[in-house]
Amino acid sequence: MLSAEQNQLITHTGPGAPAGTLMRRYWQPAALVEELAGNRPIKPIRLLGEDLVIFKDDKGGYGLVGRHCPHRGTDLAYGRLEDGGLRCPFHGWLFDTAGNCLETPAEPPESNLCANIKQKAYPVVEKNGILFAYMGPGKPPALPAFDCFVAPDSHTFAFKGLIDCNWLQSLEVGVDPVHTSFLHRFFHDDDPTKSYGKVFRDVTRDSDMPMSRIMREYTRPQIEVEPTPYGFRVVTLREISDASTHVRVTNLMFPNAFVIPMSREMTITQWHVPIDDTKHYWYAIFTSFGQPVNKEEMRRQRLQLYSLPDYVPNRNKSNDYGYDPNEQEHDTYTGMGPDINVHDQWACESMGAIQDRTQEHLGTSDKAIIAYRKLLRQALDQQAKGETPLMVLDEKQAASITGPSAVDGIGPTEDWQGYWQRSEADKRQGASWIA
């Protein structure tokens, strides 16, 4: 367990908080590209405790600026997108994507007021359906050559969802390999031909055994945590027999993302991004190593579960997450439906707005969570000493960090390590978009 001070240190991410300063050293998802679709591409957002407006100018460039006009504090979310920027409707002040004041049209022609005005602004880049923002000091770091960034648009799909609690609770669920045997337990296995777009409903690689059966029947895995240049790799081993073992390889991508296998073809790269200290969004890029992603079907499935424009889950605290005691007895471990995001959401939100880690009792199976907290505290110590934290990369470093491997398959018990490496190599060799 942690002290109250330690818990606050690693959970609070607002301006000036140590973890907030650290998170701003990295590109963070700020919005989906699809959120700026339509004839008025502008949206107010809250990110890391700051109220901002993200928009697309008339030249196709993206901007992220402070929500309140520096003139009299009015709301730029109602601004006009025109003349190369975002214009405040109150007095017509105009700002570009870099926060430069372009016009103060009510001032005398000879006024130089505009030259002395700078609106808060952050750089924005688009990567496979997500708009990433850099809110830290100096030159932004380079993005690593991860699969989700280098795969073509045809083989990726991006989505998001709101979770009503602190970001760290969800990230720790994501790196926890044991909860899947309980929280995501299904008492019946689906037809794998109907598993597209669903997590834990396909059969595992190199076997016709459903993932759901493996998670249900083998609940005491061996867990290996291996350091990597991007954070760490988690290898979870479930021994099926003396001869065969289920191997699941997942990854922690420092500071606030993880990569997991979704099916034989797809992986999920997922970030947990603070809105503020008591709410966050998950953002995900689904990456296919096989056929192009059926984006319409992926979106259709998820829009049955989330309501726009703010991607609020339809099953939530207000309706007890759709809990059905009959379903809990006969179909799912939670009784909260087949979507694992609902299960995770309940687990995270039920801990409270910010989990009180002074009251927890971690076990051997929590070694990945312990490893993550150690990495986070090391990075905070490095930052305090003026050193460069993990994954703040230059171009050369970023180009060398690829992958990462994400595998779900059954191989020989005596050579599980060789098996997952060969399995990963085969998956990559068969991917049309990997040169």
C-alpha positions as CSV (number, residue, x, y, z in Angstrom):
1,M,0.0,0.0,0.0
2,L,1.0,3.6,-0.5
3,S,0.9,6.6,1.9
4,A,-1.6,9.3,1.2
5,E,1.2,11.6,0.0
6,Q,2.5,9.0,-2.4
7,N,-1.0,8.3,-3.8
8,Q,-1.5,12.0,-4.4
9,L,1.9,12.3,-6.1
10,I,1.1,9.7,-8.7
11,T,-2.6,10.5,-9.3
12,H,-2.8,14.3,-9.6
13,T,-2.1,15.7,-13.0
14,G,-3.2,19.3,-13.0
15,P,-0.9,22.3,-13.9
16,G,2.0,22.4,-11.5
17,A,1.5,18.9,-10.0
18,P,4.6,16.7,-10.4
19,A,2.7,14.0,-12.3
20,G,0.9,16.7,-14.4
21,T,4.3,18.2,-15.3
22,L,5.5,14.7,-16.3
23,M,2.5,13.9,-18.4
24,R,3.0,17.1,-20.3
25,R,6.4,15.9,-21.4
26,Y,4.6,13.5,-23.8
27,W,2.2,13.7,-26.7
28,Q,-1.3,13.0,-25.2
29,P,-4.5,12.2,-27.1
30,A,-6.7,15.3,-27.1
31,A,-9.6,14.3,-29.5
32,L,-10.6,12.0,-32.2
33,V,-10.3,13.3,-35.8
34,E,-14.0,12.4,-36.3
35,E,-14.9,14.8,-33.5
36,L,-14.0,17.7,-35.8
37,A,-15.9,16.4,-38.8
38,G,-18.7,18.5,-40.3
39,N,-18.9,22.1,-41.3
40,R,-17.8,23.5,-37.9
41,P,-14.7,21.7,-36.8
42,I,-14.3,23.1,-33.3
43,K,-14.8,21.5,-29.9
44,P,-14.2,22.5,-26.3
45,I,-12.2,20.0,-24.3
46,R,-10.7,19.6,-20.9
47,L,-7.2,18.0,-20.8
48,L,-4.9,17.6,-17.8
49,G,-7.1,20.0,-15.8
50,E,-7.0,22.7,-18.5
51,D,-10.0,24.1,-20.4
52,L,-9.1,24.3,-24.1
53,V,-10.6,24.5,-27.5
54,I,-9.4,22.3,-30.4
55,F,-10.2,23.3,-33.9
56,K,-9.3,22.9,-37.6
57,D,-8.5,26.1,-39.5
58,D,-9.5,26.8,-43.1
59,K,-6.2,25.5,-44.4
60,G,-6.6,22.1,-42.7
61,G,-4.2,22.8,-39.8
62,Y,-5.2,21.8,-36.2
63,G,-4.9,24.1,-33.2
64,L,-5.4,23.7,-29.5
65,V,-5.8,27.0,-27.6
66,G,-7.0,28.2,-24.2
67,R,-10.7,28.3,-24.0
68,H,-11.0,31.9,-22.8
69,C,-10.2,34.9,-25.0
70,P,-7.3,36.9,-23.5
71,H,-9.2,40.1,-24.2
72,R,-12.2,39.9,-21.8
73,G,-12.3,36.1,-21.0
74,T,-15.2,35.1,-23.3
75,D,-15.6,31.5,-24.5
76,L,-13.8,30.7,-27.7
77,A,-15.7,27.5,-28.1
78,Y,-18.3,29.7,-29.7
79,G,-15.7,31.3,-32.0
80,R,-15.9,31.8,-35.7
81,L,-13.6,29.8,-37.9
82,E,-12.5,32.3,-40.6
83,D,-9.6,34.2,-42.1
84,G,-7.0,31.6,-41.1
85,G,-7.9,31.2,-37.5
86,L,-10.4,31.3,-34.7
87,R,-12.2,34.6,-34.2
88,C,-13.8,35.6,-30.9
89,P,-17.4,36.7,-31.5
90,F,-17.2,39.4,-28.7
91,H,-14.8,41.9,-30.3
92,G,-13.5,40.0,-33.3
93,W,-10.0,39.2,-32.0
94,L,-8.5,36.5,-34.3
95,F,-6.0,33.8,-33.3
96,D,-4.2,31.2,-35.4
97,T,-3.4,27.6,-34.5
98,A,-0.1,28.7,-32.7
99,G,-2.0,31.2,-30.5
100,N,-0.7,34.3,-32.4
101,C,-3.1,37.3,-32.4
102,L,-3.7,38.1,-36.0
103,E,-6.3,40.9,-35.7
104,T,-7.8,43.2,-33.1
105,P,-10.3,44.9,-35.5
106,A,-11.9,47.3,-33.0
107,E,-8.5,48.9,-32.2
108,P,-7.2,52.0,-34.1
109,P,-5.3,51.1,-37.3
110,E,-2.0,52.2,-35.8
111,S,-2.4,50.0,-32.7
112,N,0.3,47.4,-32.0
113,L,-1.8,45.7,-29.2
114,C,-2.1,42.6,-31.3
115,A,1.6,42.1,-31.5
116,N,1.8,41.9,-27.8
117,I,-0.9,39.3,-27.4
118,K,-0.3,35.6,-27.3
119,Q,-3.0,33.1,-26.5
120,K,-2.1,29.8,-24.8
121,A,-1.6,27.3,-27.6
122,Y,-0.2,23.7,-27.9
123,P,1.0,21.8,-30.9
124,V,-1.3,19.2,-32.4
125,V,-0.5,16.2,-34.7
126,E,-2.8,13.6,-36.2
127,K,-2.0,9.9,-36.0
128,N,-4.4,7.4,-37.4
129,G,-7.6,9.0,-36.3
130,I,-6.4,10.6,-33.0
131,L,-5.3,14.2,-32.5
132,F,-2.3,14.3,-30.1
133,A,-1.3,17.4,-28.2
134,Y,2.0,18.4,-26.7
135,M,1.5,20.5,-23.6
136,G,5.0,20.5,-22.2
137,P,8.1,22.8,-22.4
138,G,10.5,23.2,-25.3
139,K,10.6,21.1,-28.4
140,P,8.1,18.2,-28.4
141,P,9.6,14.7,-28.2
142,A,9.5,12.4,-31.2
143,L,6.8,9.7,-31.4
144,P,8.1,6.1,-31.4
145,A,7.7,3.9,-34.5
146,F,4.9,1.9,-32.9
147,D,2.7,-0.2,-35.1
148,C,-0.4,1.9,-34.3
149,F,1.5,5.0,-35.8
150,V,3.1,3.4,-38.8
151,A,0.3,1.2,-40.0
152,P,-1.7,2.7,-42.9
153,D,-5.1,4.3,-42.2
154,S,-6.8,1.3,-43.9
155,H,-5.5,-1.0,-41.2
156,T,-6.4,1.1,-38.1
157,F,-9.5,2.4,-36.3
158,A,-9.7,4.9,-33.5
159,F,-12.3,5.3,-30.7
160,K,-12.6,6.7,-27.2
161,G,-14.8,6.5,-24.1
162,L,-15.4,8.4,-20.9
163,I,-14.6,6.9,-17.5
164,D,-15.7,8.7,-14.3
165,C,-12.6,8.3,-12.1
166,N,-8.9,9.0,-11.9
167,W,-6.8,7.9,-14.9
168,L,-4.4,5.7,-12.9
169,Q,-7.1,3.2,-11.9
170,S,-7.8,2.3,-15.5
171,L,-4.2,2.2,-16.5
172,E,-3.5,-0.3,-13.7
173,V,-6.4,-2.4,-14.8
174,G,-4.9,-2.5,-18.3
175,V,-1.5,-3.8,-17.1
176,D,-3.1,-6.4,-14.8
177,P,-3.1,-9.8,-16.6
178,V,-5.1,-11.7,-13.9
179,H,-8.4,-9.8,-13.8
180,T,-9.3,-11.2,-17.2
181,S,-10.0,-14.6,-15.7
182,F,-12.6,-13.1,-13.4
183,L,-13.9,-9.7,-14.5
184,H,-14.1,-10.7,-18.1
185,R,-15.3,-14.3,-17.6
186,F,-17.9,-15.6,-20.0
187,F,-19.6,-18.9,-19.0
188,H,-20.3,-19.7,-22.7
189,D,-18.0,-19.4,-25.7
190,D,-19.0,-17.5,-28.8
191,D,-18.9,-18.7,-32.4
192,P,-15.4,-17.3,-33.4
193,T,-16.7,-16.5,-36.8
194,K,-18.9,-13.8,-35.2
195,S,-16.1,-12.4,-33.0
196,Y,-15.0,-9.5,-35.2
197,G,-14.4,-6.4,-33.2
198,K,-14.8,-8.1,-29.8
199,V,-12.2,-8.7,-27.2
200,F,-11.6,-12.2,-25.7
201,R,-14.2,-13.8,-28.1
202,D,-11.9,-15.1,-30.8
203,V,-9.9,-18.4,-30.7
204,T,-6.3,-18.1,-29.6
205,R,-3.5,-18.3,-32.1
206,D,-2.3,-21.8,-33.2
207,S,-5.3,-23.4,-31.5
208,D,-9.0,-23.7,-31.8
209,M,-9.4,-23.1,-28.1
210,P,-11.5,-19.9,-27.4
211,M,-9.8,-17.2,-25.5
212,S,-12.8,-17.0,-23.2
213,R,-12.4,-20.7,-22.2
214,I,-8.7,-20.2,-21.4
215,M,-9.4,-17.1,-19.2
216,R,-12.2,-19.0,-17.5
217,E,-10.5,-22.3,-16.8
218,Y,-6.9,-21.2,-16.0
219,T,-7.0,-18.6,-13.3
220,R,-3.5,-18.9,-11.6
221,P,-1.1,-17.8,-14.3
222,Q,2.7,-17.3,-14.0
223,I,3.5,-13.7,-14.7
224,E,6.9,-12.4,-16.1
225,V,7.6,-8.7,-16.2
226,E,10.5,-7.8,-18.5
227,P,12.0,-4.2,-18.8
228,T,12.0,-2.7,-22.3
229,P,13.1,0.6,-23.8
230,Y,9.4,1.8,-23.8
231,G,8.4,0.5,-20.3
232,F,8.0,-3.2,-19.8
233,R,6.6,-6.3,-21.3
234,V,4.2,-8.6,-19.4
235,V,4.3,-12.3,-20.4
236,T,1.4,-14.3,-18.8
237,L,1.6,-18.1,-18.9
238,R,-1.3,-20.4,-18.4
239,E,-0.2,-24.0,-18.5
240,I,-2.8,-26.0,-20.4
241,S,-0.9,-29.3,-20.1
242,D,2.6,-30.6,-19.5
243,A,3.1,-30.2,-23.3
244,S,1.3,-26.9,-24.0
245,T,1.0,-23.4,-22.5
246,H,-1.1,-20.4,-23.3
247,V,1.2,-17.4,-23.8
248,R,-0.2,-13.8,-23.7
249,V,2.3,-11.0,-24.3
250,T,1.1,-7.4,-23.4
251,N,3.0,-4.2,-22.9
252,L,3.1,-1.0,-20.8
253,M,4.0,2.0,-22.9
254,F,5.2,4.6,-20.6
255,P,3.7,6.8,-19.3
256,N,0.0,6.1,-19.8
257,A,-0.6,3.5,-22.5
258,F,-0.6,-0.2,-23.0
259,V,-0.6,-2.6,-26.0
260,I,-2.6,-5.9,-25.9
261,P,-3.6,-8.5,-28.4
262,M,-7.3,-8.3,-29.4
263,S,-7.6,-11.2,-31.7
264,R,-5.4,-13.2,-34.1
265,E,-5.3,-10.3,-36.4
266,M,-5.6,-7.2,-34.3
267,T,-3.9,-5.4,-31.4
268,I,-5.2,-2.6,-29.3
269,T,-3.0,0.4,-28.3
270,Q,-4.9,2.2,-25.5
271,W,-4.1,5.4,-23.6
272,H,-5.8,6.6,-20.4
273,V,-5.8,10.4,-20.5
274,P,-6.8,12.7,-17.6
275,I,-9.5,15.1,-18.2
276,D,-8.8,16.2,-14.7
277,D,-8.0,14.3,-11.5
278,T,-11.5,12.6,-11.2
279,K,-12.4,11.9,-14.9
280,H,-10.5,10.6,-17.9
281,Y,-10.9,9.2,-21.4
282,W,-9.6,6.0,-22.8
283,Y,-8.4,6.4,-26.4
284,A,-7.6,3.3,-28.5
285,I,-6.1,2.6,-31.9
286,F,-7.0,-0.9,-33.2
287,T,-4.3,-2.1,-35.6
288,S,-4.8,-5.0,-38.0
289,F,-2.0,-7.2,-39.3
290,G,-4.4,-9.0,-41.6
291,Q,-7.2,-7.6,-43.6
292,P,-8.0,-3.9,-43.6
293,V,-10.2,-2.8,-40.7
294,N,-13.9,-2.7,-41.3
295,K,-14.3,0.7,-39.8
296,E,-18.0,0.9,-40.3
297,E,-18.6,-2.3,-38.3
298,M,-16.1,-1.3,-35.6
299,R,-17.9,2.1,-35.2
300,R,-21.4,0.6,-35.4
301,Q,-20.5,-1.8,-32.5
302,R,-19.1,0.9,-30.3
303,L,-21.8,3.5,-31.0
304,Q,-24.3,0.9,-29.6
305,L,-22.4,1.4,-26.3
306,Y,-21.5,5.1,-26.3
307,S,-23.5,8.3,-26.8
308,L,-22.1,11.2,-28.7
309,P,-20.9,13.9,-28.6
310,D,-18.9,13.2,-25.5
311,Y,-18.6,9.4,-25.8
312,V,-20.4,8.7,-22.6
313,P,-21.0,5.0,-21.9
314,N,-24.7,4.0,-22.0
315,R,-24.1,1.6,-19.2
316,N,-22.8,3.6,-16.2
317,K,-23.3,4.4,-12.5
318,S,-26.8,5.9,-13.1
319,N,-28.2,2.6,-14.3
320,D,-26.0,0.2,-12.3
321,Y,-24.0,-0.6,-15.5
322,G,-27.0,-2.7,-16.7
323,Y,-26.4,-5.2,-13.9
324,D,-28.6,-8.3,-14.2
325,P,-28.4,-10.9,-11.4
326,N,-29.8,-13.6,-13.8
327,E,-27.1,-12.9,-16.3
328,Q,-24.5,-12.9,-13.5
329,E,-25.7,-16.4,-12.5
330,H,-25.8,-17.9,-16.0
331,D,-23.8,-15.9,-18.5
332,T,-21.1,-13.4,-17.3
333,Y,-19.1,-13.1,-14.1
334,T,-20.3,-9.5,-13.6
335,G,-23.8,-9.6,-14.9
336,M,-23.0,-6.4,-16.8
337,G,-23.3,-7.5,-20.4
338,P,-20.7,-8.8,-22.9
339,D,-18.6,-5.6,-23.5
340,I,-15.4,-5.8,-21.5
341,N,-15.1,-2.0,-21.4
342,V,-18.2,-1.9,-19.2
343,H,-16.6,-4.4,-16.8
344,D,-13.4,-2.3,-16.6
345,Q,-15.4,0.9,-16.2
346,W,-17.3,-0.6,-13.2
347,A,-14.1,-1.9,-11.6
348,C,-12.4,1.5,-12.0
349,E,-15.3,3.7,-11.0
350,S,-16.2,1.5,-8.0
351,M,-12.9,2.3,-6.4
352,G,-14.0,5.9,-6.0
353,A,-13.1,9.1,-7.8
354,I,-9.4,8.6,-6.8
355,Q,-8.6,5.2,-5.3
356,D,-7.4,5.3,-1.7
357,R,-4.3,3.2,-2.1
358,T,-3.5,3.4,1.6
359,Q,-6.1,0.7,2.1
360,E,-5.1,-1.8,-0.6
361,H,-3.3,-5.1,-0.2
362,L,-1.3,-6.2,-3.2
363,G,-0.3,-9.8,-3.9
364,T,2.1,-11.7,-6.1
365,S,-0.3,-11.5,-9.1
366,D,0.0,-7.6,-8.9
367,K,3.6,-7.6,-9.9
368,A,2.9,-5.6,-13.1
369,I,1.1,-2.9,-11.1
370,I,4.0,-2.7,-8.7
371,A,6.4,-2.5,-11.6
372,Y,4.5,0.4,-13.2
373,R,4.3,2.4,-10.0
374,K,8.1,2.0,-9.6
375,L,8.6,3.3,-13.2
376,L,6.4,6.2,-12.5
377,R,8.1,7.2,-9.3
378,Q,11.5,6.8,-11.0
379,A,10.4,9.2,-13.8
380,L,9.1,11.7,-11.2
381,D,12.5,11.5,-9.4
382,Q,14.4,12.0,-12.7
383,Q,12.2,15.0,-13.5
384,A,12.8,16.5,-10.1
385,K,16.6,16.2,-10.7
386,G,16.4,17.8,-14.1
387,E,17.1,14.5,-15.9
388,T,15.2,13.2,-19.0
389,P,12.5,10.7,-18.1
390,L,11.8,7.4,-19.9
391,M,10.3,7.7,-23.4
392,V,11.1,11.4,-23.9
393,L,12.7,10.7,-27.2
394,D,14.7,12.3,-29.9
395,E,14.3,11.3,-33.5
396,K,17.0,8.6,-33.5
397,Q,15.7,7.0,-30.3
398,A,12.1,7.1,-31.5
399,A,13.0,5.3,-34.8
400,S,14.6,2.5,-32.9
401,I,11.5,1.8,-30.7
402,T,9.2,-0.4,-32.8
403,G,6.4,-2.9,-32.3
404,P,5.8,-3.8,-29.6
405,S,5.0,-7.5,-29.7
406,A,1.5,-8.5,-28.6
407,V,0.7,-12.2,-28.8
408,D,-2.1,-14.5,-27.6
409,G,-1.4,-18.2,-28.5
410,I,-0.8,-21.7,-27.4
411,G,2.7,-23.2,-27.8
412,P,5.1,-25.7,-26.3
413,T,5.5,-25.5,-22.6
414,E,9.3,-26.1,-22.8
415,D,9.8,-23.4,-25.4
416,W,7.2,-20.8,-24.6
417,Q,9.7,-17.9,-25.1
418,G,10.8,-19.1,-28.5
419,Y,7.1,-19.8,-29.4
420,W,5.9,-16.2,-28.8
421,Q,8.8,-14.7,-30.6
422,R,8.2,-17.0,-33.7
423,S,4.5,-16.3,-33.5
424,E,5.1,-12.6,-33.5
425,A,7.6,-12.9,-36.4
426,D,5.0,-14.9,-38.4
427,K,2.3,-12.3,-37.8
428,R,4.6,-9.5,-39.0
429,Q,5.8,-11.4,-42.0
430,G,2.2,-11.9,-43.1
431,A,1.2,-8.2,-42.7
432,S,0.9,-6.5,-46.1
433,W,1.8,-3.1,-44.7
434,I,5.1,-4.0,-43.1
435,A,7.9,-3.4,-45.5
